[in-house]
Amino acid sequence: MSGRILTVDDSASIRLTTKVTLTNAGYEITEAVNGAEGLEKAKAGEYDLIVTDLNMPIMDGLTMIEELRKLPAHMGVPIIFLTTESDADLKARAKAAGATGWLTKPFDPENLVKIVKKVLGR
């Protein structure tokens, strides 16, 4: 199993946990530290999935998703929010912006792998 995943999070510890978890599950990980960097890396490469935080400096995850969804090449790429937020209005906004799924931090690594496999259909 393989798949290219872009992870976007301003927390180094979350990036590390996410990277170790998904690398061990057989995925290839590229990291970005905020939405602006995530957007640039997403435009520069081809990813099967994007996992992003919501609250980040420079550009938040919601804005990044809205920008990505304007680009034809990224309309179909699944995007999972990995965030401390669990507000229903925020979830509705994220879904409207084009988010595929939502996982609340702190997260269970096994759960992350399960969701990634489900979203990627493998």
C-alpha positions in Angstrom: 0.0 0.0 0.0 1.3 3.4 -0.8 -0.1 6.9 -1.0 1.3 10.4 -0.9 0.0 12.4 2.1 0.6 16.1 2.8 0.3 16.9 6.5 -0.1 20.6 7.6 0.3 21.5 11.2 2.1 24.2 13.2 2.8 21.8 16.1 6.1 19.9 15.7 4.9 17.2 18.1 1.7 16.6 16.1 3.6 16.6 12.8 6.0 14.0 14.3 3.2 11.7 15.6 1.3 12.0 12.3 4.4 11.3 10.3 5.5 8.3 12.3 1.9 6.9 12.4 1.3 7.2 8.7 4.9 6.2 7.6 4.6 3.0 9.6 1.3 2.4 7.8 3.1 2.6 4.5 2.4 6.1 3.4 4.8 8.7 2.0 4.6 11.9 4.0 5.4 15.5 3.1 5.1 18.1 5.9 4.1 21.8 6.0 4.0 24.1 9.0 1.1 26.3 8.1 -1.7 26.7 5.5 0.4 29.0 3.2 3.2 26.5 3.0 0.7 23.7 2.7 -1.0 25.4 -0.2 2.4 25.9 -2.0 3.4 22.3 -1.4 0.0 21.0 -2.6 0.3 23.1 -5.8 3.9 21.8 -6.4 3.1 18.1 -5.9 0.5 15.5 -6.3 -1.1 14.1 -3.2 -3.6 11.4 -2.5 -4.7 13.0 0.7 -4.1 16.1 2.8 -4.3 16.1 6.6 -4.5 19.6 8.1 -4.8 21.4 11.3 -7.4 24.2 11.5 -5.8 26.9 13.7 -2.3 27.9 12.4 -0.4 31.1 11.9 -0.1 32.8 8.5 -3.0 30.8 6.9 -5.5 28.6 8.7 -6.6 25.2 7.5 -10.1 26.4 6.4 -8.6 29.1 4.2 -6.1 26.7 2.7 -8.9 24.2 1.8 -11.0 27.0 0.2 -8.0 28.0 -1.9 -7.2 24.4 -2.9 -10.8 23.7 -3.9 -10.6 26.6 -6.4 -7.9 24.7 -8.3 -9.2 22.0 -10.7 -6.3 19.7 -9.9 -7.2 19.7 -6.2 -11.0 19.5 -6.3 -11.1 15.8 -5.8 -8.2 15.4 -3.3 -9.6 14.2 0.1 -8.8 16.5 3.0 -9.0 15.5 6.7 -9.0 18.1 9.5 -7.0 17.1 12.5 -7.8 19.7 15.1 -8.7 20.4 18.8 -11.9 22.1 17.6 -15.2 20.1 17.8 -17.6 23.0 17.1 -20.6 21.9 15.0 -20.7 25.3 13.1 -17.0 25.0 12.3 -17.5 21.4 11.1 -20.3 22.6 8.8 -18.1 25.4 7.4 -15.2 22.9 6.9 -17.6 20.5 5.0 -18.9 23.4 2.9 -15.3 24.4 2.1 -14.6 20.9 0.9 -13.2 18.9 3.9 -13.7 15.2 3.7 -13.4 14.3 7.3 -12.7 15.5 10.8 -10.6 14.0 13.6 -10.3 15.6 17.0 -6.9 16.0 18.8 -5.6 14.4 20.8 -6.1 11.5 18.4 -5.7 7.8 18.5 -3.0 6.9 15.9 -4.9 3.7 15.0 -8.0 5.7 14.4 -6.0 8.1 12.0 -4.8 5.1 10.0 -8.3 3.7 9.8 -9.7 7.0 8.6 -6.9 7.4 6.0 -7.5 3.9 4.7 -11.2 4.5 4.5 -10.8 7.9 2.7 -8.3 6.4 0.3 -10.4 3.3 -0.3 -7.6 0.9 0.7 
